[in-house]
Structures are given as C-alpha cells and as structure tokens.
Amino acid sequence: IFLELGPGAVDVALCVGIFPYVLKLLQSPAPELRRPLVAIWAAILAFDGSCRSDLARDGAREAFVAHLTYLSREDDSTENTEQKRLACFIL
C-alpha cells in the first residue's frame, strides 16, 4: 500500500483528507476490509499518535478488538501474527 512508503506518504495521505474515510470504513461489516484497514491505521498512528484520541472518541477501537478476536480463531500464520501485532499497536 502507498502508506508503506514511509512517513512522507502518510503525511500526504492525511493532507489530502484520507482520515475521515478510513475512520468511516471501520464501521463496515465487510471482513475483507479489516486487514488493509489495520495496516492503514498502524501507518497513520506510527506517523501521528494523536490520532489515537480520534479512534477512542469515535468508538472505533471495537473494530480492532473484533479483528483480534477473529484472528485468535485462525491459524498462527506469519500474516495473522503481523495483523495481531499491528492491531495491538493500534489499541
């Protein structure tokens, strides 16, 4: 994903207004969005930790807890381990 290019990419994404859209996507029940959203939010929070308060205020933490719960029922593949680590970082 674009945000994996580093802090400059995250800064550009935030400047063009990605924040409200990825916040809204957390409310989606679509499970296929969880993995990319976890990666996106981890990149955003690594760049700007002040966004954590927005996640708490909007009740978005539950999406990451639900993702961790889902992953705990899956196998411990490398991808799932990375997703767990990122979700824990976000929380």
Disulfide bonds with the S-S distance in Angstrom:
none
